[in-house]
Amino acid sequence: MANWGGSDEEIDLDNHDDEDFESDEDESDDDDEDNDDDEVNNEIVHQFIRTFSNGDYDQEFDDALCSDRSAVVPNTRPTQASYNKPDNWRERNGIGLTKVKQQLQDCIDQLSYDNGFYLNLTHNGYGHQLMDNEEPIVWHEPILDEYWDQLKAKIDRKKQQDIVTEVEGITIMNIEMTKERLAALLAIFRNGSATNSSPCITLDNTNLCGEGIIYLSKLVEICSQLYDLTISHNRMDNMESARCLSRSLKSHTGINQLYLTHCELGSSPEILSVILQSDIRFINLDNNNIDSLGAAKIAEYLEDNPPIRRIDLDRNRLNDDDAILISQALKRNTNLKTINMHSNNLTSIGVKALLKCVFDVSSLNAISESNHNLERLVLFSHQTNESLVGGIDRGIDRLLELERTEKIVLALQDKDSLLKYLTNVPVELMPEVLAFPLRWVANEHQHEHLNIVYSTMRWWNMPMLYSYLNCVKSDAKRKRDD
C-alpha cells in the first residue's frame, strides 16, 4: 500500500494494513482454488454423464466391481434353509435355552406391574460371540411351553379385569418358533386379550416354514399399526404359504417395508413372483441366490409399473444379461425410486445397461424416453475403495438428479454431440434443435453454447438449411398474396 508522506506511525499502520491485505488475498486465493476445484469436479461429472456409454469408463467400472466382490464379508450367521440340527443338538441347546427362559420370565414379571411388554427373544445377536459348546440357534424344547403358557395365563387374567395387554413389539432372533407357538400368539390378539401397538415385527432365523408362515400371515392381518415386517433367514419354499403371506401384505394398508433376506427365494422363482405381487413399497431381497430365472420375474414385475418404490437386490447372482433385462423394464417404470444391486456378478456391460435406462444417448428421442423418475441406483457397496468408486458414484448421483430437459441440454452442449444428433434430425427441425438449449442454459453460459453452435454450423450442410428456409419464406409469401 502506498504511503503518501504520513508519519512513522502512519507508515507502521500502512505496513500492518499490507499484512492484512496479503492475508485477505491468501484467503481469496483459497476461495479461488476451491471454486476451481468445484469447476473441475463438475466438469468430471459432466464428462462422465456424457461419455460412459462410449466405453470411456469401462476399466473403472470393472476395477470397482472387482474390488466390490472381494470386499464382501461372508455371512457368519447360518441361513436356516441350509442349517440342520447336529446329532448332539440337545446337549448344545442348553446355554441358549436358559437365556430364552429368562427372557420369557422377564415378560411375565413385567406384567405384574405393567399393562404391556416387549416380546424380545434374542440369541446369537449381532456381535455375539458363541461359546464352543453353544448352538447358533435355540431349538424349541417342551420346557419352553411352560413359560409361554404362563405368559398367556397372565394376559388372560388381565383381560378378566378389563385390561387389554399391549404388546409393544415383537423381535425373535435365532430362536425356533413352532407353528403351535405362533398359533398361541395369534390367539391372544384374536380374542382381544392383547393388542399389538408396534410398527415392527421381526422374526429372524426362527425356522418358519409352511404352516408357520400361514400363522404369521394371519398375525400380520390383525396388527393394524404394523409398518415394517422382517422374516429373514427363514425358508420360503411352500406356494400356499407364500400366497397367504402375499394376500395379507397386499390387503394391509400400513405395511411399507418387507425384509426377506437369506430366504433362498432364488431356488423358487414362482414363489418369488408371488411375493412380489404383494406390492410392498420397499422390499429387501438381499442374499437370496437370485439368478437369471428370478431376474426374469423381477423384470416382468417392474415392467408392469407396480407401486413399489424401492427394491434391494444386493449380494445375489445377477449377471449382465439380467441387468440388461431389468434396465429394459425400468424404461417403462415410473414409480420405482431406488434400486440397489451391488455385489452381484456384473461387469461394465451390466453397469452401462443400467445407466443407459436413465440416459440413453443413442438419439434425442431415446434420451427423452429414458427413465427420469429413478432417484437412487447403487451398484457399488460402501465397502469398496472410495478412490475407485467415489467419482463414479458422484456421476451416477448427478445423472439421476437431472430431469428430461436437463439431459437433452447436456447432450447438446458439446460439438461432437451436436454433430452426432444433427445427422438424423430433419432439416426443418434444425432451428428448433439448435435453439433448444438456449432456452434452458443459464445466461452466463449461453455464449459457450453459441460458440459450439457456430463451430458446428460451419461444418454442417448450410445450403440445405438455406434452401429449406427460402422455401418456407416463399410459401409464406404466396399465402399472403392469396
MIPAZA-798483 format. One record per residue (C-alpha): y, z, x. Coordinates in steps of 0.1 Angstrom, whole numbers, padded with zeros to 4 digits, always signed. Layout:
<atoms>
YZX
...
</atoms>
This chain:
<atoms>
+0000+0000+0000
+0034-0009+0014
+0059+0018+0024
+0095+0009+0015
+0112+0032+0041
+0102+0066+0025
+0099+0100+0042
+0068+0111+0062
+0057+0130+0031
+0060+0098+0011
+0041+0080+0038
+0013+0106+0035
+0013+0102-0002
+0011+0065+0002
-0018+0068+0026
-0035+0091+0001
-0029+0065-0026
-0045+0040-0003
-0077+0061-0002
-0078+0064-0039
-0072+0027-0043
-0101+0020-0019
-0123+0044-0039
-0114+0027-0072
-0121-0007-0055
-0155+0005-0044
-0163+0016-0080
-0151-0017-0092
-0173-0034-0067
-0203-0013-0080
-0194-0024-0116
-0193-0060-0105
-0227-0056-0088
-0241-0041-0120
-0227-0069-0140
-0241-0094-0115
-0275-0077-0118
-0273-0079-0156
-0265-0116-0155
-0294-0122-0131
-0318-0103-0153
-0305-0121-0184
-0310-0154-0166
-0345-0144-0155
-0353-0135-0191
-0339-0168-0205
-0357-0188-0178
-0390-0170-0188
-0384-0178-0225
-0376-0215-0218
-0404-0222-0193
-0435-0200-0199
-0452-0228-0219
-0449-0252-0189
-0472-0230-0168
-0444-0215-0147
-0457-0180-0152
-0495-0186-0152
-0501-0168-0119
-0480-0138-0130
-0499-0136-0163
-0533-0138-0146
-0524-0112-0120
-0511-0088-0146
-0542-0093-0168
-0565-0087-0138
-0546-0055-0130
-0547-0045-0166
-0585-0048-0168
-0590-0029-0136
-0567-0001-0148
-0587+0006-0180
-0601+0042-0178
-0637+0043-0191
-0641+0064-0222
-0660+0097-0213
-0664+0108-0249
-0696+0092-0263
-0694+0068-0292
-0716+0084-0319
-0730+0049-0328
-0748+0048-0295
-0754+0085-0288
-0788+0101-0296
-0798+0137-0297
-0816+0147-0265
-0850+0164-0267
-0836+0198-0259
-0806+0195-0282
-0812+0228-0299
-0810+0247-0266
-0779+0228-0256
-0763+0232-0290
-0758+0269-0287
-0724+0271-0270
-0707+0247-0293
-0724+0262-0324
-0709+0296-0315
-0674+0280-0314
-0678+0264-0348
-0690+0296-0364
-0659+0314-0351
-0636+0286-0363
-0651+0288-0398
-0649+0326-0398
-0612+0323-0389
-0606+0302-0420
-0625+0327-0442
-0604+0356-0427
-0572+0338-0433
-0579+0336-0470
-0579+0374-0471
-0541+0375-0466
-0530+0339-0473
-0535+0313-0500
-0541+0284-0477
-0557+0275-0444
-0560+0246-0420
-0596+0234-0416
-0596+0228-0379
-0631+0225-0364
-0630+0210-0329
-0653+0208-0299
-0650+0189-0267
-0614+0180-0274
-0592+0160-0250
-0590+0178-0217
-0620+0200-0224
-0644+0204-0195
-0680+0206-0207
-0704+0230-0191
-0736+0217-0176
-0757+0231-0205
-0733+0221-0233
-0737+0192-0257
-0707+0167-0262
-0712+0171-0299
-0722+0201-0320
-0752+0191-0342
-0755+0207-0376
-0779+0236-0380
-0787+0256-0412
-0770+0287-0399
-0736+0269-0404
-0744+0267-0442
-0738+0304-0445
-0703+0301-0432
-0695+0271-0454
-0709+0290-0485
-0687+0320-0477
-0656+0298-0474
-0664+0281-0507
-0670+0315-0524
-0637+0328-0511
-0619+0298-0525
-0637+0301-0559
-0627+0338-0562
-0591+0329-0557
-0594+0304-0585
-0606+0331-0608
-0573+0349-0600
-0555+0316-0610
-0547+0310-0573
-0553+0274-0560
-0561+0274-0523
-0540+0250-0503
-0559+0231-0476
-0531+0223-0452
-0550+0199-0431
-0585+0187-0421
-0593+0180-0385
-0630+0178-0375
-0638+0166-0340
-0672+0162-0322
-0690+0183-0349
-0716+0167-0371
-0707+0167-0408
-0737+0161-0431
-0733+0144-0464
-0740+0178-0481
-0711+0194-0463
-0688+0165-0473
-0701+0168-0509
-0693+0205-0510
-0658+0199-0495
-0652+0172-0522
-0664+0196-0549
-0637+0223-0543
-0610+0196-0547
-0625+0181-0578
-0629+0214-0597
-0594+0224-0589
-0602+0253-0567
-0583+0237-0538
-0557+0211-0532
-0551+0191-0500
-0514+0190-0490
-0519+0175-0456
-0508+0139-0449
-0536+0136-0423
-0574+0137-0424
-0592+0133-0391
-0630+0130-0388
-0637+0120-0352
-0672+0117-0339
-0688+0135-0369
-0719+0114-0374
-0706+0099-0406
-0727+0070-0419
-0739+0057-0452
-0735+0083-0480
-0712+0104-0457
-0687+0075-0458
-0690+0073-0496
-0682+0110-0500
-0653+0106-0476
-0640+0077-0497
-0641+0099-0529
-0622+0126-0509
-0596+0100-0500
-0590+0091-0536
-0581+0127-0547
-0559+0136-0518
-0527+0122-0532
-0505+0131-0503
-0527+0115-0477
-0508+0092-0453
-0530+0090-0422
-0568+0087-0421
-0588+0088-0388
-0626+0082-0389
-0631+0072-0353
-0663+0074-0332
-0684+0070-0364
-0709+0044-0375
-0697+0019-0400
-0729+0000-0405
-0735+0000-0442
-0719-0026-0465
-0720-0004-0497
-0702+0025-0479
-0677+0000-0464
-0668-0015-0498
-0664+0020-0512
-0640+0030-0484
-0621-0002-0488
-0616+0002-0525
-0605+0038-0521
-0579+0028-0494
-0566-0001-0514
-0561+0019-0546
-0544+0048-0527
-0506+0044-0529
-0497+0066-0500
-0520+0057-0471
-0503+0037-0444
-0523+0043-0413
-0561+0039-0407
-0577+0046-0373
-0611+0031-0369
-0616+0031-0331
-0650+0033-0315
-0669+0024-0347
-0688-0007-0334
-0673-0029-0360
-0678-0059-0337
-0715-0057-0344
-0709-0064-0381
-0681-0090-0388
-0688-0089-0425
-0681-0051-0427
-0650-0057-0405
-0638-0082-0431
-0644-0058-0459
-0624-0030-0441
-0595-0054-0435
-0593-0062-0472
-0582-0026-0478
-0547-0039-0469
-0536-0008-0450
-0501-0013-0435
-0513-0002-0400
-0549-0004-0388
-0561+0005-0354
-0593-0013-0343
-0593-0005-0306
-0626-0002-0287
-0648-0018-0313
-0665-0045-0292
-0649-0071-0315
-0658-0106-0302
-0652-0142-0315
-0671-0136-0347
-0648-0106-0355
-0618-0126-0343
-0625-0153-0369
-0625-0127-0397
-0592-0112-0384
-0576-0146-0381
-0588-0156-0416
-0573-0123-0430
-0539-0127-0412
-0536-0163-0423
-0536-0152-0459
-0504-0133-0452
-0516-0098-0464
-0492-0068-0465
-0504-0054-0431
-0475-0047-0408
-0494-0037-0376
-0528-0042-0361
-0542-0028-0328
-0570-0048-0311
-0569-0033-0276
-0599-0030-0254
-0622-0053-0273
-0640-0085-0262
-0615-0111-0274
-0611-0143-0253
-0587-0172-0250
-0602-0191-0279
-0598-0160-0301
-0562-0157-0290
-0556-0193-0300
-0572-0187-0334
-0551-0156-0340
-0520-0174-0328
-0525-0202-0353
-0530-0176-0381
-0498-0158-0371
-0478-0190-0376
-0485-0187-0413
-0479-0149-0414
-0445-0134-0423
-0455-0098-0428
-0471-0087-0396
-0445-0070-0373
-0467-0057-0344
-0499-0068-0328
-0515-0051-0297
-0541-0070-0277
-0541-0056-0242
-0573-0051-0222
-0593-0079-0236
-0608-0109-0219
-0577-0130-0219
-0562-0153-0192
-0529-0170-0191
-0542-0196-0216
-0546-0169-0243
-0512-0153-0234
-0494-0186-0237
-0511-0194-0270
-0499-0161-0285
-0464-0166-0271
-0464-0202-0285
-0469-0189-0320
-0434-0173-0318
-0417-0200-0297
-0434-0234-0299
-0412-0257-0278
-0431-0289-0284
-0404-0301-0307
-0373-0288-0326
-0394-0288-0358
-0421-0268-0340
-0395-0242-0329
-0382-0240-0364
-0417-0235-0379
-0427-0208-0354
-0432-0172-0364
-0398-0155-0365
-0410-0122-0380
-0432-0107-0353
-0413-0079-0335
-0438-0065-0310
-0465-0082-0291
-0483-0061-0265
-0505-0080-0241
-0505-0056-0211
-0512-0019-0211
-0488+0008-0198
-0512+0015-0170
-0506-0019-0155
-0484-0021-0124
-0448-0022-0136
-0438-0047-0108
-0463-0072-0122
-0455-0069-0159
-0420-0055-0161
-0403-0089-0161
-0429-0104-0184
-0426-0076-0209
-0388-0079-0209
-0391-0116-0215
-0415-0111-0244
-0394-0084-0260
-0363-0106-0257
-0381-0135-0272
-0392-0115-0302
-0356-0104-0308
-0345-0140-0313
-0340-0155-0347
-0348-0191-0356
-0313-0203-0349
-0311-0185-0315
-0344-0200-0304
-0331-0235-0312
-0298-0229-0294
-0317-0215-0264
-0339-0246-0263
-0309-0269-0263
-0289-0250-0236
-0301-0270-0205
-0300-0306-0196
-0338-0311-0192
-0345-0296-0227
-0318-0318-0243
-0333-0349-0227
-0367-0338-0239
-0357-0332-0275
-0333-0362-0277
-0363-0385-0271
-0377-0381-0306
-0345-0374-0325
-0334-0403-0348
-0301-0417-0336
-0284-0409-0369
-0291-0372-0364
-0279-0372-0328
-0243-0359-0335
-0258-0330-0355
-0282-0320-0328
-0255-0321-0301
-0230-0302-0323
-0256-0276-0335
-0254-0252-0305
-0216-0253-0305
-0216-0236-0340
-0236-0207-0326
-0228-0204-0289
-0201-0177-0281
-0167-0192-0274
-0167-0182-0238
-0199-0202-0232
-0191-0233-0252
-0177-0251-0222
-0210-0247-0204
-0228-0264-0233
-0202-0291-0234
-0208-0298-0197
-0245-0301-0205
-0238-0324-0234
-0215-0346-0213
-0240-0350-0184
-0268-0357-0209
-0249-0383-0228
-0241-0401-0196
-0278-0408-0192
-0286-0414-0229
-0286-0448-0245
-0250-0447-0257
-0248-0483-0270
-0274-0474-0296
-0253-0445-0308
-0221-0465-0309
-0239-0493-0328
-0250-0467-0354
-0216-0452-0357
-0200-0487-0362
-0225-0494-0389
-0216-0461-0406
-0179-0470-0404
-0184-0505-0418
-0204-0491-0447
-0177-0466-0455
-0150-0493-0453
-0170-0516-0477
-0173-0487-0502
-0136-0481-0500
-0128-0517-0505
-0152-0519-0535
</atoms>
